[in-house]
Amino acid sequence: MEEEVVEAPLAERICPRCGLPFVAAGTQAAHEEIEWEVRLVRKGYRRQGYRRTCACPGVPARIVAAPPARLIPKGLLSVGTIVEMLRLKYKYHLPLQRILGLAQDYGLTLSAGTVCGIWQKLEPLFEPLYLAIIEATRQSGQWLMDETRWEVFVSVEGKASHRWWVWVVVSAISRVYLLKPSRGATVPEEFFGWEEESQTCRFSGRLMVDRFASYKFLAVALMLAFCWAHVRRDFLMFRPGADAAGQDWADKWIERIGELYRLNEARIEGGRDLKAPALPAPFVRMDLERMKRPEYAQSQQALVQQVAALAQARAAQLAQGALPLPRRKILESLREHWAGLTLFLDHPEIPLDNNGAERAARPAAVGRKNYYGSGSVWSGQLMAMLMTLFQTLALHGVDDRGYLTAYLMACAQSEGQAPKDLTPWLPWNFKAAPPVPPAATARGP
């Protein structure tokens, strides 16, 4: 905390009778306020030299402190400045030109080419860390997945448009963003290690998705759950153009699904593990001992009965020969995806919907709105890496400014390479540590 002493005007510090001055006699508290102070400083570094004071043989007559480690040789921007620009771009989603405008307001004129040249050199530094987070995510055993469009304004052989896709993978330990030119099944195939011959995946577990076709082949290898929020959305979208009878039909289904959510939440609360640390929503840990209690059995039974009532209503309505086609399509989709929609009955750790993945896709949607996409493949990949880092750091409550500064300084001290051991740099393992001071450099006698 800084303190500023407020001086009285000179005229008030003179005796009005004799003209002699008042003298300072301590201070009195007034108030506190927070000043937001941003400044850019051009720093020059000088290396301290040292002359020996002994006459010992074989000892250099003079040594000079080693130069500070630099992330980019001859680079103009410090690690701190690079970190702030990355935060503005990939955490707060400001376009680069707006970032450059902010810098110019504080007296620094930079070209977009200069900044992009620096950022391009960062991609190989973040890539090993990014891949390590992806590998840990694959092994986590439970995921939510979604995708949203992205533009990459380059021509790619075999691709007719600039439309790419950001795929989002949500786990209990991470938020992973994958930039891919395709929205096809090849992306989940690659992520889960699909083996066509054996129809198995290298990684096993539970996956929650919407009803998009590119995921459905995974049902033979993973526990593939489908989203009830998308089912509810079918009825909500049907309602505005329907007549009174159709609206009443949709309202009843929406009410049934709402009751399903209520009963499932009651069941989870009755069996949640209260001793273990809580997982980030929508993931939960269940306690096997609490799940053996009669109260849990009752909530489970109520949920089973509600699902059975939904199935009965669906079957009865589909059996009606005069059912209007729009209603029939909604109910046929419900029947088609029923197995994936009801996996949560036997596996309470599976959420009812994919809303967690849709929320995680929001940063990509905001970036797309603010700066439209990426001008190159490398910049798009850097976007995916930095969004993965920022969102995963936030998930674990890690200060992203301190983390990125420490990581890039470690890269600088490793001669511009990513640290060989990335385990302590995984966001869930990271603990801030003081930087390692540079060694001195000896000069000849």
Sequence and secondary structure as in RCSB ss.txt:
>XXXX:A:sequence
MEEEVVEAPLAERICPRCGLPFVAAGTQAAHEEIEWEVRLVRKGYRRQGYRRTCACPGVPARIVAAPPARLIPKG
LLSVGTIVEMLRLKYKYHLPLQRILGLAQDYGLTLSAGTVCGIWQKLEPLFEPLYLAIIEATRQSGQWLMDETRW
EVFVSVEGKASHRWWVWVVVSAISRVYLLKPSRGATVPEEFFGWEEESQTCRFSGRLMVDRFASYKFLAVALMLA
FCWAHVRRDFLMFRPGADAAGQDWADKWIERIGELYRLNEARIEGGRDLKAPALPAPFVRMDLERMKRPEYAQSQ
QALVQQVAALAQARAAQLAQGALPLPRRKILESLREHWAGLTLFLDHPEIPLDNNGAERAARPAAVGRKNYYGSG
SVWSGQLMAMLMTLFQTLALHGVDDRGYLTAYLMACAQSEGQAPKDLTPWLPWNFKAAPPVPPAATARGP
>XXXX:A:secstr
         GGGGB TTT  B                           EEE  S  TTS SEEEE     SSTT 
SS HHHHHHHHHHHHTS   HHHHHHHHHHTT    HHHHHHHHHHHHHHHHHHHHHHHHHHHTTSEEEEEEEEE
EB S  TT  SSEEEEEEEE SS EEEEEES  STHHHHHHHTEETTTTEESS SEEEE S GGGGGGGGTSEEE
E HHHHHHHHHHHGGGS HHHHHHHHHHHHHHHHHHHHHHHHHHHHB SSS   STT   B TTGGGSHHHHHHH
HHHHHHHHHHHHHHHHHHT TT  HHHHHHHHHHHHTHHHHTGGGT TTS S SHHHHHHTHHHHHHHHHH SBS
SHHHHHHHHHHHHHHHHHHHTT  HHHHHHHHHHHHHHTTSS  S  GGGSTTT          EEEE  
